[in-house]
């Protein structure tokens, strides 16, 4: 997933779920890892990192 798409997903999820967005994405990431979908898990990891940056410092 490219950086722009990652940022769009992160903003949309953060807007919809607020502080719970990171947990939602982490759960999706773990499901993908368990299913052996490593590329998809990496995409979700990138989205999670972007959400962390949207939340800013002292919010994690």
The first five atom37 places (N, CA, C, CB, O) and aatype in JSON, in Angstrom:
{
  "aatype": [20, 20, 20, 20, 20, 20, 20, 20, 20, 20, 20, 20, 20, 20, 20, 20, 20, 20, 20, 20, 20, 20, 20, 20, 20, 20, 20, 20, 20, 20, 20, 20, 20, 20, 20, 20, 20, 20, 20, 20, 20, 20, 20, 20, 20, 20, 20, 20, 20, 20, 20, 20, 20, 20, 20, 20, 20, 20, 20, 20],
  "atom_mask": [
    [1, 1, 1, 1, 1],
    [1, 1, 1, 1, 1],
    [1, 1, 1, 1, 1],
    [1, 1, 1, 1, 1],
    [1, 1, 1, 1, 1],
    [1, 1, 1, 1, 1],
    [1, 1, 1, 1, 1],
    [1, 1, 1, 1, 1],
    [1, 1, 1, 1, 1],
    [1, 1, 1, 1, 1],
    [1, 1, 1, 1, 1],
    [1, 1, 1, 1, 1],
    [1, 1, 1, 1, 1],
    [1, 1, 1, 1, 1],
    [1, 1, 1, 1, 1],
    [1, 1, 1, 1, 1],
    [1, 1, 1, 1, 1],
    [1, 1, 1, 1, 1],
    [1, 1, 1, 1, 1],
    [1, 1, 1, 1, 1],
    [1, 1, 1, 1, 1],
    [1, 1, 1, 1, 1],
    [1, 1, 1, 1, 1],
    [1, 1, 1, 1, 1],
    [1, 1, 1, 1, 1],
    [1, 1, 1, 1, 1],
    [1, 1, 1, 1, 1],
    [1, 1, 1, 1, 1],
    [1, 1, 1, 1, 1],
    [1, 1, 1, 1, 1],
    [1, 1, 1, 1, 1],
    [1, 1, 1, 1, 1],
    [1, 1, 1, 1, 1],
    [1, 1, 1, 1, 1],
    [1, 1, 1, 1, 1],
    [1, 1, 1, 1, 1],
    [1, 1, 1, 1, 1],
    [1, 1, 1, 1, 1],
    [1, 1, 1, 1, 1],
    [1, 1, 1, 1, 1],
    [1, 1, 1, 1, 1],
    [1, 1, 1, 1, 1],
    [1, 1, 1, 1, 1],
    [1, 1, 1, 1, 1],
    [1, 1, 1, 1, 1],
    [1, 1, 1, 1, 1],
    [1, 1, 1, 1, 1],
    [1, 1, 1, 1, 1],
    [1, 1, 1, 1, 1],
    [1, 1, 1, 1, 1],
    [1, 1, 1, 1, 1],
    [1, 1, 1, 1, 1],
    [1, 1, 1, 1, 1],
    [1, 1, 1, 1, 1],
    [1, 1, 1, 1, 1],
    [1, 1, 1, 1, 1],
    [1, 1, 1, 1, 1],
    [1, 1, 1, 1, 1],
    [1, 1, 1, 1, 1],
    [1, 1, 1, 1, 1]
  ],
  "atom_positions": [
    [[0.86, -1.17, 0.0], [0.0, 0.0, 0.0], [0.91, 1.23, 0.0], [-0.98, 0.0, 1.24], [1.89, 1.28, 0.74]],
    [[0.6, 2.21, -0.81], [1.43, 3.39, -0.88], [1.16, 4.32, 0.31], [1.2, 4.14, -2.2], [0.18, 4.15, 1.04]],
    [[2.01, 5.29, 0.49], [1.95, 6.19, 1.64], [0.67, 7.0, 1.67], [3.14, 7.11, 1.64], [0.1, 7.22, 2.74]],
    [[0.22, 7.45, 0.53], [-1.01, 8.26, 0.47], [-2.21, 7.44, 0.9], [-1.23, 8.83, -0.95], [-3.04, 7.89, 1.69]],
    [[-2.29, 6.23, 0.39], [-3.42, 5.36, 0.75], [-3.36, 4.99, 2.24], [-3.4, 4.07, -0.12], [-4.39, 4.92, 2.91]],
    [[-2.17, 4.75, 2.75], [-2.0, 4.45, 4.16], [-2.5, 5.61, 5.01], [-0.52, 4.16, 4.48], [-3.22, 5.41, 5.99]],
    [[-2.13, 6.82, 4.63], [-2.56, 8.01, 5.37], [-4.08, 8.18, 5.3], [-1.88, 9.26, 4.81], [-4.7, 8.55, 6.3]],
    [[-4.67, 7.91, 4.14], [-6.12, 8.02, 3.99], [-6.84, 7.02, 4.91], [-6.54, 7.77, 2.53], [-7.79, 7.39, 5.6]],
    [[-6.38, 5.77, 4.92], [-6.96, 4.75, 5.8], [-6.83, 5.18, 7.26], [-6.28, 3.38, 5.57], [-7.79, 5.1, 8.02]],
    [[-5.64, 5.62, 7.63], [-5.39, 6.01, 9.01], [-6.3, 7.16, 9.44], [-3.93, 6.41, 9.2], [-6.89, 7.12, 10.52]],
    [[-6.41, 8.18, 8.61], [-7.27, 9.32, 8.95], [-8.73, 8.9, 9.05], [-7.12, 10.43, 7.9], [-9.44, 9.32, 9.96]],
    [[-9.18, 8.08, 8.11], [-10.57, 7.63, 8.13], [-10.87, 6.8, 9.39], [-10.89, 6.81, 6.87], [-11.89, 7.0, 10.04]],
    [[-9.97, 5.87, 9.71], [-10.18, 5.05, 10.9], [-10.12, 5.88, 12.17], [-9.15, 3.95, 10.95], [-10.92, 5.67, 13.08]],
    [[-9.18, 6.8, 12.25], [-9.05, 7.64, 13.44], [-10.26, 8.55, 13.58], [-7.76, 8.48, 13.37], [-10.74, 8.8, 14.69]],
    [[-10.74, 9.04, 12.47], [-11.93, 9.89, 12.49], [-13.16, 9.1, 12.95], [-12.19, 10.5, 11.1], [-13.98, 9.61, 13.71]],
    [[-13.28, 7.87, 12.49], [-14.45, 7.04, 12.83], [-14.37, 6.43, 14.22], [-14.59, 5.93, 11.81], [-15.39, 6.32, 14.91]],
    [[-13.17, 6.05, 14.66], [-13.03, 5.29, 15.9], [-12.29, 6.03, 17.01], [-12.34, 4.01, 15.63], [-12.23, 5.54, 18.14]],
    [[-11.72, 7.18, 16.71], [-10.98, 7.93, 17.71], [-9.82, 7.12, 18.26], [-11.91, 8.35, 18.84], [-9.09, 6.47, 17.52]],
    [[-9.66, 7.17, 19.58], [-8.53, 6.48, 20.21], [-8.61, 4.97, 20.1], [-8.45, 6.87, 21.65], [-7.61, 4.29, 20.34]],
    [[-9.75, 4.42, 19.75], [-9.89, 2.98, 19.59], [-9.4, 2.49, 18.23], [-11.35, 2.58, 19.78], [-9.3, 1.28, 18.0]],
    [[-9.08, 3.41, 17.34], [-8.64, 3.05, 15.98], [-7.37, 2.22, 16.01], [-8.42, 4.3, 15.15], [-7.24, 1.26, 15.25]],
    [[-6.45, 2.57, 16.87], [-5.19, 1.82, 16.94], [-5.45, 0.37, 17.32], [-4.23, 2.48, 17.94], [-4.84, -0.54, 16.76]],
    [[-6.34, 0.15, 18.29], [-6.66, -1.22, 18.71], [-7.34, -1.99, 17.59], [-7.57, -1.19, 19.95], [-7.06, -3.17, 17.4]],
    [[-8.21, -1.32, 16.84], [-8.89, -1.97, 15.71], [-7.87, -2.44, 14.68], [-9.9, -0.99, 15.05], [-7.93, -3.57, 14.19]],
    [[-6.93, -1.57, 14.36], [-5.92, -1.89, 13.36], [-4.98, -2.98, 13.86], [-5.13, -0.63, 12.99], [-4.59, -3.87, 13.1]],
    [[-4.62, -2.92, 15.13], [-3.74, -3.95, 15.71], [-4.41, -5.32, 15.62], [-3.39, -3.62, 17.18], [-3.75, -6.33, 15.34]],
    [[-5.7, -5.35, 15.86], [-6.44, -6.61, 15.78], [-6.44, -7.14, 14.34], [-7.9, -6.41, 16.28], [-6.23, -8.34, 14.12]],
    [[-6.66, -6.27, 13.37], [-6.64, -6.68, 11.97], [-5.25, -7.19, 11.59], [-7.04, -5.51, 11.05], [-5.11, -8.17, 10.86]],
    [[-4.22, -6.51, 12.09], [-2.86, -6.9, 11.81], [-2.57, -8.31, 12.35], [-1.87, -5.88, 12.41], [-1.98, -9.14, 11.66]],
    [[-2.99, -8.57, 13.57], [-2.77, -9.9, 14.17], [-3.52, -10.99, 13.42], [-3.2, -9.9, 15.63], [-2.99, -12.09, 13.23]],
    [[-4.75, -10.7, 12.99], [-5.51, -11.69, 12.22], [-4.8, -12.03, 10.92], [-6.92, -11.16, 11.92], [-4.73, -13.2, 10.53]],
    [[-4.28, -11.02, 10.25], [-3.56, -11.25, 9.0], [-2.29, -12.08, 9.25], [-3.19, -9.91, 8.33], [-1.98, -12.98, 8.47]],
    [[-1.58, -11.76, 10.32], [-0.37, -12.51, 10.64], [-0.69, -13.97, 10.89], [0.33, -11.91, 11.87], [0.01, -14.86, 10.4]],
    [[-1.75, -14.24, 11.65], [-2.15, -15.61, 11.95], [-2.55, -16.36, 10.69], [-3.3, -15.62, 12.94], [-2.31, -17.56, 10.57]],
    [[-3.15, -15.65, 9.75], [-3.6, -16.26, 8.5], [-2.46, -16.39, 7.48], [-4.74, -15.45, 7.89], [-2.66, -16.92, 6.39]],
    [[-1.28, -15.91, 7.83], [-0.15, -16.0, 6.92], [-0.13, -14.94, 5.85], [-0.14, -17.33, 6.28], [0.62, -15.05, 4.88]],
    [[-0.93, -13.91, 6.0], [-1.0, -12.82, 5.02], [-0.01, -11.72, 5.45], [-2.45, -12.24, 4.91], [-0.41, -10.67, 5.93]],
    [[1.26, -11.99, 5.25], [2.29, -11.1, 5.77], [2.29, -9.72, 5.11], [3.63, -11.73, 5.6], [2.52, -8.71, 5.78]],
    [[2.04, -9.67, 3.83], [2.02, -8.37, 3.14], [0.87, -7.51, 3.65], [1.89, -8.57, 1.61], [1.05, -6.31, 3.87]],
    [[-0.29, -8.11, 3.83], [-1.44, -7.38, 4.34], [-1.2, -6.94, 5.79], [-2.72, -8.25, 4.25], [-1.59, -5.84, 6.18]],
    [[-0.56, -7.81, 6.57], [-0.23, -7.47, 7.96], [0.71, -6.27, 8.0], [0.41, -8.68, 8.68], [0.58, -5.4, 8.85]],
    [[1.66, -6.23, 7.07], [2.59, -5.09, 7.0], [1.86, -3.8, 6.64], [3.7, -5.36, 5.96], [2.19, -2.73, 7.15]],
    [[0.85, -3.91, 5.75], [0.04, -2.73, 5.41], [-0.66, -2.2, 6.65], [-1.0, -3.08, 4.32], [-0.66, -0.99, 6.9]],
    [[-1.25, -3.1, 7.43], [-1.95, -2.68, 8.65], [-0.97, -2.11, 9.67], [-2.72, -3.86, 9.27], [-1.31, -1.19, 10.42]],
    [[0.23, -2.65, 9.71], [1.26, -2.12, 10.61], [1.58, -0.67, 10.23], [2.54, -2.99, 10.56], [1.76, 0.18, 11.1]],
    [[1.66, -0.4, 8.93], [1.92, 0.95, 8.46], [0.77, 1.89, 8.83], [2.14, 0.96, 6.94], [1.0, 3.03, 9.22]],
    [[-0.46, 1.4, 8.7], [-1.62, 2.2, 9.07], [-1.57, 2.5, 10.57], [-2.95, 1.46, 8.7], [-1.86, 3.63, 10.99]],
    [[-1.21, 1.5, 11.36], [-1.12, 1.69, 12.81], [-0.09, 2.76, 13.15], [-0.76, 0.38, 13.52], [-0.34, 3.62, 14.0]],
    [[1.06, 2.73, 12.49], [2.1, 3.73, 12.72], [1.59, 5.13, 12.37], [3.37, 3.4, 11.89], [1.89, 6.1, 13.06]],
    [[0.83, 5.22, 11.28], [0.29, 6.5, 10.87], [-0.72, 7.01, 11.9], [-0.37, 6.39, 9.48], [-0.76, 8.21, 12.19]],
    [[-1.54, 6.12, 12.44], [-2.5, 6.52, 13.48], [-1.75, 7.03, 14.7], [-3.41, 5.32, 13.87], [-2.14, 8.04, 15.29]],
    [[-0.68, 6.36, 15.07], [0.13, 6.83, 16.2], [0.65, 8.24, 15.95], [1.32, 5.88, 16.45], [0.67, 9.07, 16.86]],
    [[1.06, 8.52, 14.72], [1.57, 9.86, 14.42], [0.43, 10.89, 14.41], [2.3, 9.87, 13.07], [0.65, 12.05, 14.74]],
    [[-0.78, 10.47, 14.02], [-1.93, 11.38, 14.07], [-2.3, 11.74, 15.5], [-3.14, 10.74, 13.36], [-2.7, 12.86, 15.8]],
    [[-2.16, 10.76, 16.38], [-2.49, 10.98, 17.79], [-1.5, 11.92, 18.45], [-2.52, 9.66, 18.53], [-1.84, 12.63, 19.4]],
    [[-0.29, 11.92, 17.96], [0.74, 12.8, 18.49], [1.45, 12.22, 19.69], [0.14, 14.11, 18.85], [1.09, 11.14, 20.17]],
    [[2.46, 12.93, 20.18], [3.23, 12.46, 21.32], [2.38, 12.44, 22.6], [4.47, 13.35, 21.53], [1.38, 13.15, 22.71]],
    [[2.79, 11.61, 23.52], [2.13, 11.49, 24.82], [0.73, 10.93, 24.75], [2.07, 12.82, 25.49], [-0.02, 11.04, 25.72]],
    [[0.35, 10.33, 23.63], [-0.98, 9.77, 23.48], [-0.96, 8.26, 23.39], [-1.63, 10.33, 22.27], [-2.03, 7.64, 23.4]],
    [[0.21, 7.65, 23.3], [0.28, 6.19, 23.12], [0.25, 5.46, 24.44], [1.52, 5.8, 22.36], [0.3, 4.23, 24.46]]
  ]
}
